[in-house]
Amino acid sequence: MTPDLMREGAARRAAYEARKAALPPRPPRGGFGRPLQHLEPVFTQGVALYVEDVTVSFDGFKALNSLSLTVNAGELRCIIGPNGAGKTTMMDCITGKTSPDSGRLSFGSNIDLLRLSEPEIATAGIGRKFQKPTVYERLTVQDNLAMSLAGPRSVRASLFPAMSGHHDGAEAARLDELLTLIELKSSAFREAGLLSHGQKQWLEIGMLLAQDPKLLLLDEPVAGMTDEETERTAELFLSLEGQHSLVVVEHDMKFVGQLAGTHRKVTVLHEGQVLAEGKLAEVQADERVVEVYLGR
């Protein structure tokens, strides 16, 4: 190669590098190569939630003591343990209600939950259901769901769904899907206050699902339910596995058994730490778990 050609090649290479440097940085990519949306978690590592060495103290009492655990994308995980084990505090930290003294909380591989507010955490795709159902009792079942639907909606349609009386095709289809999923289609136009306790629980779960969360935190969801309602709730949660990650905090061991089956992982908390983790049969056979929680 002649010196002239070498100089020309070097000049072209320098010009190319200059143009490349001037370009804006390429945004992270979401599913199927599309640009990543604001507050959209990335689950490429297969993990939805990272809890790493989280400690929370209240007046010297450690509610969480260097707690560490992970929940995989699409996993259904049961969390059990005695009162005061740190289960509620853990969920408070994940949702931004409580700030830990130390540790890390990550949603997917890219979202630092400790940098977000409670509304931002909800927007990112983490939904929480408390033990006591909270529904709009004077509104119909369908209107409760309509008020919770994700996506842009007019103020009138969001705040006064019964008055607007109109749902577009996609919205109507989504409402029908939710009503079918929570088995309240026959009660769609019934006031929510007239539902049984178990039905109100299902309605609130449907309202949570209407927000399209990627991770659901469910605190004692079958408390006060009949055996039949408990069994149907287990079927509902199992149907959501894979589409969502679910963390279920529960004391009802029969219900935990229905969810965990023979292969799903169960985590046992005690004194703010993971005491045991594994298949249900494994943790039930753990002498430490028997001693502090299950009893003999």
N, C-alpha and C positions, 0 to 999 in steps of 0.2 A: 504494500500500500504506500502511495506517495505521501510526502509531507503535507501537500495541499489537501489531499483527501482526508488525512488524519485530522488536520485543523478544522476542516468543514464538518466532519463527524462530531468532533468535540463541541463545536459551536452549536450544532443541532441538539446534542444531548443537553447542553447547558440551558438552551431555550426551553426544551421539554421539561426539565426539572423546575425551571422558574414558573412555567405555566401550571404545573402540578402543585407547586407550593402555594400558588395564589388561589387555588380552588378551596371552597369551604369544606370543612371536614365532613366526611360521609356519616350520616346519622346511623345509630345502631339499627339493626334490622329485626323485625318481629317475625311472626310465622310466615312461611312461604316467601321470604325475602322482602316483605313490605316494610316501610319505615316504622320504627317503634313509636307508639303513641306516648304522650306524657303520662307518667305514673303507670306504665304497663310493665308488669313483671316479666322477667325472662326465666323460663324453667328448663333451659337447655341442659343443665346439670342433673335434671330429674328431681330436684328438690324444690318444694314450694316454700317451706318455712325453715329458717335457721334460728335457733335460740342458743346463744353461745355465752357461757359463763355469766349469766344474768343474776345479779344480786339486788334485792330490794329489802330495805330495813325500815321498820316502823318503831320509833322510840326504842331502838336497840334490839328489837326482835327481828330476826331475819326471816321474812315471809318467803323469800327465794334466796337460796344459798349456792351461788355459782351454778345455777341450773343450765344444763345443756341438753338439747334434743333437736332432732330434725324430723320434718314431715314431708314425705314425697308428694310430688304432683299427682293428683288423682287418688291419693290414699285415703282410706277411712281409718282413723286412729282413735282408739278409746283411751282416755286418761282416767285412772281411778286413784283412790287414796283416801285416807281419813280426813276428817274436817281439820282445817288448818294446815294441810299439806302444801298449799301454795297454788292450787289449781285456778282459783278465781284471780289471784294476783297475776299469774302468768298470762291469762287472757286480757286482764287490764293493761298489762305492758304491751302486748301484741297490738291492741287496738288504740294505744296512745292515751288511755285514761290515766295510767300511772307511769311515771318516768323512773327507770331503774337507777340505782346508784352506780352500777357499772355493768359492763357486758355489751353484747351486740345482738340486735334483732334485725334479720333481713328477710325480705319477701322476694323469693326468687334470688337470682344471683346479682341483681342490680339495684334493688331498692332498700335503702337504709331506713327502717321504720322509725328510728329514733330521731330522724330529721324531719318527720312529717307530723302534721296536726291530725287530730281525730278525723275530721272530714276528708283530709287527703288520704288517709289510710283506707277509709271506706271507698273513696273514688278509685284507689288502686286495685280494689277487688277483695277486701276482707270484710265479711259480714258477721255480725254476732247476734245470737239469740239468747236472751236471759231466761231464767227459770220461769218467771211469771209472764204469761202472754200479754202483750200490749197491742190491742187492735182498736180501731175506731168503731165503737159498739153501735152507734146510731147510723152508720153507713152499711150498705150491703156488702156481702162477701166480695163480689166482683169489684165494687168501688174501692174497697180496701186494697185490692191487688192493683187496680188501675193507678191509684195514687203512688204506688211503689215502683212502677215500671221504670226501667233504666232508659236513658236517652232524652233528647231535648223535647220538651212539651210546653204548651202554652200555660201561662199562669192560671187561666180560668179552668183549663182541662185538668191541671194538676191539683188545684185546690178545691174545685167544685165538679168532680167527675159526674155526680148524679145530675147536676144542673146542665152540664154540657151535653149529656146524653148521646155522645158520638165517639166512636172509636174507629180509627182507620183500619184498613184490611190487616196490616201487619200487627197492629196493636190488638185487634180483636182475636186474631189467631193465637197470639202469645197468651192472652187472657184465658182462652179456651184450653190451651196446653197446660197452663198452671192449674186451672180448676180441675182438670182431669188428673193431673199428677198428685194433687193433695186430696183427691176424692171428695171434692165439695161442689162438683158441677151441678148436682141437683139442688144445692143450696145457694146458687150464685146470686139470687135476688132476695135472699133472706138477710135480715139485719144481723150483723155479727154478734151483737149482744145476746141473741137468742141461741147461739151455738153452745154445744156442750164444751166442757173444759178441754177435752182432747181435740175437738174440732177447732177451737180457738188456737191451740198450739199449732195445728196443721196450717191454719190460715196465716199465722205469723211466719211460719217456715216458708209458705208460698210468697209472702211479702218480701222476705229476705231473698228468695230465689229470683223474684222479679227484678232485682238490682243486678242480676248476672254476676254474683261474686265468684271469685276463683277459689277462695278459702272460706269455709263456714266454721265458726266457733259456736258450739251448741252446748249450753250449760243446763244440765239435768233436764233434757227435753221431754222426758216421759213422767216427770213427777206429777202425781195426782191422776194419772191416766188409768183406765181400766185395762185388764189383761188384753182384751181384744184391740183396744186403741194402741197399746204398747207394741203389739205384734205388727200392726199395720204401719206404725212409725218406723219400726226396724226395716220393713220392706221398702218404705220410702227412702230411707237413708242408703240402703244397699243399691237402690236403683240410681242414686246420684253418684255413687263411687265411679271414679274414672273421669266423669265430666267435671267434678269439683273435688277439691281436697276438703275433707271433713275432720274436725277435731271434736270429739264428743266427750264431755265430762259427765260422768254418771256414777251413781251409787247402786243402781239396780243391777245386780250381777246377772240376773236372768236376761235382761235386755243387753247387757254387755256381751253375754254369750251368744245371743242371736246375731249381734253385729260382728263380733270377732271370728266366729266360726272356729275352724281348726288351723287357719293359716295367717290371719291378720294380726298385726302387732298391737300389743297393749302396753301402755306405759304406766308404771306405778310411781306416784310421787309421795314423798314423806319428808317432812321438815325442810321443804323448799328444794329438795334434790330428787333426782331420779333414783329410786330405790331398786327397781327392777324393770326390765323391758324384754319383751319377747312374745311368743305365742301364749294364748290365754292359759293353756294347760301348764306351760312352763312357769308362768308367774304364780299360778295357783299352788304349784308344788314348792315354791320358794319359801323356805322357813321364815325368812325375814318378813315376807308379805303376810304370811299366816299370822305371825306374831303381832304385827302392828295394825293390820287391817281386816283380814278375812276371819280370823279367829279359828279355833279348833272345833 
